[in-house]
């Protein structure tokens, strides 16, 4: 796991690329190297996971080849690809997945992407043709941001690295959509006007000053085909085939030359992950980590401890308290560059800091099951909401926004490629809402601790299979993830059929009590900020008063104001 950066154009110099790699120091500091040539600089921050030797350092180039590679991520099936490439007479000098990616690109060009099972964002610079080719993995697990004007193309793993070289104004439309609809932007957008994302499953080609974007992962077509294959499958076969795919996915993500751990909650997803990991021969070496807030209304420790006791897994518990809030909120606001998901994200960040202190560099996590298996309650309703456990009242307070800001908003209109309400909701959450923002939050907080996070449940074979199964395998008896629960039932029946728990921390209560002063500091700071003209502070203070009086169906609007204030402070610091 690493950080990548580069500049093509007039700003390409050693001073700028050094600033960029310095900004990405937390993403990897086992080795930091640059490639410089007239009109092009590349940077790489390495966190050594596979092949710890210096020969696998990047930027990576092989003798007599024009390509320079910078790569962030892991190619999990690199061993199998390496054997295939050896049969095609490719020679290898390292045991790294970096070199396998390099040789795969030499052999198959852009078509190599279809052969990769992994999480990745990478760029190849061709020193002969002066072209750049860059790509991002199927679900966007690894980030790729870019800026382009007439003279420069600049890319990096995080927004802050780009802002070391060019300044970017906040994106008024994305901010308005966040405050009005809870959107964090479309797949190609960020909270900054001139800084974009390379969308998941997309590659780009740059020949300055032209850029060409091409989607390479056709999820919809693949699912249409898979649905026909699975239309008449029986439950026993489906369970057997999915479990086999799941075990393979976990095995691939165990490939590392450093210690591996995993995070654990009391839900179906992570409990199943624990159960399957426990069957591995090296399970005894594994450590599980879980956070709690010492609030029995929300903590999942009873379920976590029940599973770890059954599997005899070494569990480390990390408590997140209101006293932790201020430090972690400032740190995560800087690390994330954009608004993020509340106190659960902060607790998760503290958890990863403790994981790093234990000397663990690779962590497995249970992200992705709810979207593939229709686990959220709103999948069983006709509403278009995407917030698990949300009450009928809106979590957004439009009355605090100016008319000018409201006019800037444009309600996101997500594609509906399947013509099926459930599938279209799942598709929206996989590619536009839930998964993109969760992956961004989790990439930043894990890399802030200089650890690598792997999500076995987001293996594309698993997602496509679960997504394509008939609906009765997903939802039955008003409960999602039916077949998944049947698999977990073999290990723990009571956890398998526990209801989905949407909240993990007492955020609503803390904001009104222990963190009341923090909230008021943010509101006061907004009132004296450059963004004040877009807000109605009489309405905001009235909403805050109502919240303190017990109107706490949702705390999201309070969190939005705090996030907005931090975003404005970061923006001011970059001016």
Order of alpha helices (4+ residues) and beta strands (2+ residues): beta-alpha-beta-beta-beta-alpha-alpha-beta-beta-beta-beta-alpha-alpha-beta-beta-beta-alpha-alpha-beta-alpha-beta-alpha-beta-alpha-alpha-beta-alpha-alpha-alpha-alpha-beta-alpha-alpha-alpha-alpha-alpha-alpha-alpha
